[in-house]
């Protein structure tokens, strides 16, 4: 199966233009995709080191580059074939919490570039085949081969949009190629069987296969919310498929670092009542 190296969409054998981005097929002849040579270093402050072969190109979220060798060329641009496609792509990226422009890195001779996330956490690589996708949390994208397409996925259930930490929008990463994401803390992976369900603290879902059903459901009760410091809702994922969960969210980290923090979880109803009664306003 051939694919477009501009956007990663599948192509029919007799196609003259890409059905997604409109690029002429003759201009994007699909030679065998060269796998990326990379290593991920560190524990909770990880760095991905990518060694580019001549002609290889990758792109990244703005501000995520850590270093590059001098022979690696870089420039910022919008993806897409025409002006309309570029503007639509920029709008989608803004909705997904990403920057309007991608930064592209290309090496005409062997070179290296490194990327890191903006806060303590881990980096996860996905090796995606043509047309294969993975859904990840908003703002998780780090970098990818130029054949990988980054899109958005709207949560279909209203409850998931209102009460999940992700909101209504997730990112859909579609191959072919290698893509890297970053999220907080450590990762725990689950391989759910058909019908098997996992309940996760809202906001702690990093990534899951499109075959996994995602929703947010009421869990526990008012007493648990008031005295236990747990939320009223949990993200519910039902297999089959792979699920990745993070141990620390950026919001939790921000709350723990707040100078005026007096203890307790912000989701605790008792804590909220105490703060209200103790307010001097």
Secondary structure, DSSP 8 states (H G I E B T S, - for coil): -EE-TTT--EE-TT-SB-TTT--BGGGG--------EEEEE-SSB-EEEEEE-TT-EEEEETT-EEEE-TTEEEEEE--SSSHHHHHHHHHHHHHTT--SSEEEEEESSSEEEEEE-SSSEEEEEEEE-TT-EEEE-TT-EEEEETT-EEEEEE-SSHHHHHHSTTTTEEEEEE-SEEEEEEEES-EEEEEE-TT-EEEEETT-EEEE-TTSEEEEEE-S-HHHHHHS---SEEEEEESSEEEEEES--HHHHHHHT-TT--SS-TT-HHHHHHHHHT---
